[in-house]
Amino acid sequence: MRVLTYVYDESELTRITSLLHEKGIPTFCRSVRPARGAVPRWIVFVCLNSQASDAAQVLKDPNHVPSYSVNVDTFERAAYSRNMDLLVKWGTILLVSVAALFALVVSIAYKQAL
């Protein structure tokens, strides 16, 4: 993922991400918490490094046709699915670890009670 731009206006953020998604360029936006009294801002990332230069060209010229585009909805579903798979994997590892630790503590307590 590469940083594409910083945006200080929410309507501009919507315009940029919509334009890029229409062109087949998936993005990720992160809000940056401003200091007290500062203007809020967002960082717009291009999800696929190979599309970074095309994304920059689209911002300069909305009629630019990217050399490589993807179905953004499919891309986002795949990314979400991958994140869920990782969550399930690490959740299972954590659950088994806690269960093993609990069994060890019970075993030690039982031996001391004898």
Secondary structure as the mmCIF struct_conf table of DSSP 4:
data_model
#
loop_
_struct_conf.conf_type_id
_struct_conf.id
_struct_conf.beg_label_comp_id
_struct_conf.beg_label_asym_id
_struct_conf.beg_label_seq_id
_struct_conf.end_label_comp_id
_struct_conf.end_label_asym_id
_struct_conf.end_label_seq_id
STRN STRN1 ARG A 2 VAL A 7
HELX_RH_AL_P HELX_RH_AL_P1 GLU A 10 GLU A 22
TURN_TY1_P TURN_TY1_P1 LYS A 23 GLY A 24
STRN STRN2 THR A 27 VAL A 32
HELX_LH_PP_P HELX_LH_PP_P1 ARG A 33 ALA A 35
TURN_TY1_P TURN_TY1_P2 ARG A 36 GLY A 37
BEND BEND1 ALA A 38 ALA A 38
HELX_LH_PP_P HELX_LH_PP_P2 VAL A 39 PRO A 40
STRN STRN3 ARG A 41 VAL A 46
BEND BEND2 CYS A 47 LEU A 48
HELX_RH_3T_P HELX_RH_3T_P1 ASN A 49 GLN A 51
HELX_RH_AL_P HELX_RH_AL_P2 ALA A 52 LYS A 60
TURN_TY1_P TURN_TY1_P3 PRO A 62 ASN A 63
HELX_LH_PP_P HELX_LH_PP_P3 HIS A 64 PRO A 66
BEND BEND3 SER A 67 TYR A 68
HELX_RH_AL_P HELX_RH_AL_P3 VAL A 72 ALA A 113
#
